[in-house]
Amino acid sequence: MITLDHHPSGRHFLQIPGPSPVPDRILRAMSLPTIDHRGPEFAALGLKVIDGLKRVFRTRHPVAIYPASGTGAWEAALANTMSPGDAVLMFETGHFATLWQKMALRLGLQPEFLSVPGTDAATGLPTGWRRGVQADLIEERLRADTAHRIKAVCVVHNETSTGVTSDIAAVRRAIDAAGHPALLMVDTISGLACADYRHDEWGVDVSISGSQKGLMLPPGISFNALSPKALEASKAAKLPRSFWAWDEIVEMNRGGYWPYTPNTNLLVGLSEALDMLLEQGLDAVFARHQRWAEGVRAAVRAWGLPIQCADASVVSPVLTGVITPQGVDADALRRLIHERFDLSLGTGLGKVKGRMFRIGHLGDSNDLTLVATLAGVEMGLKLAGVALAGSGVQAAMAEFAARPAPRPLRAAA
Ligand code: PLP
């Protein structure tokens, strides 16, 4: 047996859909000495990152920051607003929606899990895992709930397990059309700072996100963006909470501090990330991800493989799910590509395990990183004996060359 105890030359290709590659500028910022989290310098940092996050969530209301992964922020959203036995309406778009639903059960809520039934004939995969939230089904269910037992509608904005987004404004319209008072809670853990997101305009009550995706940070901090209606609901909610409780956090955040020790250095990194995103402008950030996604999808189409998202109107700008032919184990393919080319791809999760892999196109990336990534995938597919219709690398190169980035990456000489 050969032990790989050396550090391979060149950079590892971390092309999973989060944690995303962290820009050097952020890594350097995080390496500064840790500061006193009760001192004056920290208050300035705290106020700055909260203000910057509000701009990224597009909200005027409080954003709570937790020293926790995204799962913690899911729990915070439910624990702050719900009472034991409350009904919540959730929508099965993939593995993360499923995990959130399981959490609701464990917290003593009564989740109702709407889904699109059936299996796709061509791929054998669950139909609902290839599509986004169907707002009409939500509206229909809410109209039937005349007693208003349902206290919240919970949906995932960018389903990281499938590469499918959902139209959050349409979900808001569905709730309003049904005249239902339920809160709207949205997981935008992998959508924020990659895809357009508007907490206030879309009438979201709790938006949940995390550091390790579009914000280009390591994992470890997560967020709840709130609405006045969510804050009001938290006053009556009876689920037990202490660490997650919004009231103390929101109160202490007014001065730039936290009720406990925050992740000081990650917040320094967040400050840097926000500077980078806001300097570029969010619209430019979204356009960059769209462009990358189009290049990657051009490659998958050229290979002749199905894209996990079956509805072109909701394909994700963050990642692309690629379905392997029947009989080709997607995880064995991923292992081969990792061993041979030092490239990490996302695994298929839950119901699609072994049948698909995910290419992340977020974080510190560019056209050439993605072309190299696609070259690694193409070589791996050939080594695994998959018959390809054509070259995905050529198709991606053609796509990137035909559609230059809106702004030159470097100034002309
Ligand atoms: N929701 C979505 C959409 C995710 O992509 C993830 C993680 O990838 C989670 C929730 C869970 O977050 P975490 O793993 O940071 O706890």
Residues whose N, C-alpha, C, O or C-beta is under 5 A from the ligand:
A	BS01	PLP	S69 G70 T71 F96 N158 T160 D187 I189 S190 G210
